[in-house]
């Protein structure tokens, strides 16, 4: 009996463990559970008259179940037994809905008979349930099924009770039917639900009624010695005598005889020994039946323990992780409350900085604001509309008022610059607003990603509100900063810009006048020469002279061109399509104003022009990106003008010297072309080389949208008019509108450069005023604001979410129960392993 009680405690622990693994709520103090243990279930299987109820009465120790020859059990009867050693052997306590009532065995039996007689008119499927507390019964749950050969019994009713994996099946056969055990219906069902025989016990009842039947006794002894049919050899068998009469007799004895039941059970064993002389004593009587039940229950538990322990270990890790996520319980002291609030702020700070620095969440959107939408808005400003000539004329006229400009419309151009740069304020403000929205999203994401804040929704809202308020202030400061950047550019336009405009204009006019003077002088000299020759006294000679002079003049005019055409270029080409051109050029130094001979290489595919000091060098000393450049011819200012008419006559009208200079400048004013130089002046070694270089470079520049200025005319560059060739200058109209258009284009180049500068500097101001301050000042404000709160206010904010609290309490209970169950089951598992090893060793020695 003690072994059964120990197994009962183990079964309860295993039931709780199974419920924990199924994530069910487990109450250690309650025996009721949605997941009842089936280890202690005992189901009686047998035909009508096999003595099932008598066997179960023997286990209970009281004749509470009706017995009879004609099938007294007509419906399933479930009796849940609880052992209470404080009760006397004659006491039976019936528990109904948490109420206890002492009853007698005879009263219970009559009540069951009445209910069974009523159920005989129906289908007999309704279960009768009793919960009894006694000192004589083991803590088992007994199930008495109707006879298997009754009409009301079918497979579904049997499977409802016998299919549980751990329920013990009692195959009850009367002794007189032992010779035909192989055809027993009860044995057939047991084999169907327990093929290995690990939870089946065979019981041969009514041995006393077969005492004179030697054939039956021989079959009984064979079964007890495991020498019966093959179907029965793997099942432990126990022999019993019908106990109803003996138990009833013992119960009706003297009130002071507490040991009458034990006496009756010992007498039963002795009687069985006298009848079954060759049977093992350990398989005879009610005590043997209890031991067999304990052994089978223990074997079933041993099969389940390893899996349960493994599951509990995994569940324990899950529970610990969940406890760590939910956090500890709230500290009740004021210092502890404030410490928790500051710790939550620190956790939020870590998450916020992680989002900002790693781009996690919405952090990458800050970079997207700077590299995507803001530059696009700056490029989409309506510059064409503002620099339209009609708009420029209107602004200049309004700015000058009644006193029009004489040299340069500086007031008008300044007004134009201010008006255009004013447009940059709106994209800058929108950039600030976008970054502000991204920072608000990061604050929300960081708060949601902070586990501790999830426990205290009011405190979480307070943290988000403080951070949002701080970000709002940073946004206003950032807007002031970016507007100040724009206003700074609007308020101060470098005076050198307007001085340069006047200088370029005066230089252009000077060159135009010089060109006109040269052209008229050439015409006068040619006319005077013809007249002088025509007035010569030698007519024939004069005619000849005139012809020769005419030929010589034509030769002088076509000389340079013919030379140019006759000379061959010294440049070298390479590449599959001749896209690489290389040769020597003289590069003018900006520091010394001298010339240096360098080896230049042009790659037409990449649009790059690089140079080295020597031809054999592999690495360029400088590279010009022609995509951003324009090219133009430059007058050779180093050649002094002719000082006498004699020199002019000897050298010809154009002095016979070919201009070998050309210049590469940036398409956007104020940008560098090579290193820190805004222009690069180059000089070819021959006219043919110059023509070839200009041709090749011009093709690259024109393909990229640049402009070319050559001596034979072509489109002009708006930012290089002051240094253009004289021939191009001469063809430029000198009307005021054209002058204004030229100056407006110069101003547009300056404005574009300023806008590019703003596009680079506004993001820096936004980062300084918003992102960096959010990383430092916002978090400092958060700490100071929380620290300044009163203890009562902090406690009010740290009201834990009730769902979280209930969840943590439940997990803590599970953790405590897991530790207890793991310890208990480990002890039982160790004991079972030791007992198994001992029994295997004993068997080996005996062999």
HELIX and SHEET records of a PDB file:
HELIX    1   1 UNK A    2  UNK A   21  1                                  20    
HELIX    2   2 UNK A   52  UNK A   60  1                                   9    
HELIX    3   3 UNK A  105  UNK A  119  1                                  15    
HELIX    4   4 UNK A  155  UNK A  162  1                                   8    
HELIX    5   5 UNK A  175  UNK A  183  5                                   9    
HELIX    6   6 UNK A  185  UNK A  193  1                                   9    
HELIX    7   7 UNK A  207  UNK A  210  5                                   4    
HELIX    8   8 UNK A  214  UNK A  224  1                                  11    
HELIX    9   9 UNK A  230  UNK A  232  5                                   3    
HELIX   10  10 UNK A  244  UNK A  251  1                                   8    
HELIX   11  11 UNK A  260  UNK A  275  1                                  16    
HELIX   12  12 UNK A  281  UNK A  283  5                                   3    
HELIX   13  13 UNK A  285  UNK A  326  1                                  42    
HELIX   14  14 UNK A  334  UNK A  358  1                                  25    
HELIX   15  15 UNK A  364  UNK A  368  1                                   5    
HELIX   16  16 UNK A  369  UNK A  373  3                                   5    
HELIX   17  17 UNK A  374  UNK A  379  1                                   6    
HELIX   18  18 UNK A  383  UNK A  386  1                                   4    
HELIX   19  19 UNK A  389  UNK A  400  1                                  12    
HELIX   20  20 UNK A  410  UNK A  422  1                                  13    
HELIX   21  21 UNK A  424  UNK A  449  1                                  26    
HELIX   22  22 UNK A  451  UNK A  455  1                                   5    
HELIX   23  23 UNK A  457  UNK A  491  1                                  35    
HELIX   24  24 UNK A  495  UNK A  534  1                                  40    
HELIX   25  25 UNK A  539  UNK A  566  1                                  28    
HELIX   26  26 UNK A  626  UNK A  628  5                                   3    
HELIX   27  27 UNK A  645  UNK A  651  1                                   7    
HELIX   28  28 UNK A  687  UNK A  703  1                                  17    
HELIX   29  29 UNK A  721  UNK A  723  5                                   3    
HELIX   30  30 UNK A  726  UNK A  731  1                                   6    
HELIX   31  31 UNK A  736  UNK A  766  1                                  31    
HELIX   32  32 UNK A  767  UNK A  771  3                                   5    
HELIX   33  33 UNK A  772  UNK A  773  1                                   2    
HELIX   34  34 UNK A  774  UNK A  778  3                                   5    
HELIX   35  35 UNK A  779  UNK A  788  1                                  10    
HELIX   36  36 UNK A  791  UNK A  797  1                                   7    
HELIX   37  37 UNK A  802  UNK A  846  1                                  45    
SHEET    1   A 9 UNK A  99  UNK A 103  0                                        
SHEET    2   A 9 UNK A  92  UNK A  96 -1                                        
SHEET    3   A 9 UNK A 128  UNK A 134 -1                                        
SHEET    4   A 9 UNK A  77  UNK A  83  1                                        
SHEET    5   A 9 UNK A 141  UNK A 144 -1                                        
SHEET    6   A 9 UNK A  41  UNK A  45  1                                        
SHEET    7   A 9 UNK A 168  UNK A 174  1                                        
SHEET    8   A 9 UNK A 200  UNK A 205  1                                        
SHEET    9   A 9 UNK A 236  UNK A 239  1                                        
SHEET    1   B 5 UNK A 572  UNK A 574  0                                        
SHEET    2   B 5 UNK A 580  UNK A 588 -1                                        
SHEET    3   B 5 UNK A 595  UNK A 603 -1                                        
SHEET    4   B 5 UNK A 608  UNK A 612 -1                                        
SHEET    5   B 5 UNK A 622  UNK A 625 -1                                        
SHEET    1   C 6 UNK A 572  UNK A 574  0                                        
SHEET    2   C 6 UNK A 580  UNK A 588 -1                                        
SHEET    3   C 6 UNK A 679  UNK A 683 -1                                        
SHEET    4   C 6 UNK A 661  UNK A 666 -1                                        
SHEET    5   C 6 UNK A 629  UNK A 633 -1                                        
SHEET    6   C 6 UNK A 708  UNK A 709  1                                        
END                                                                             
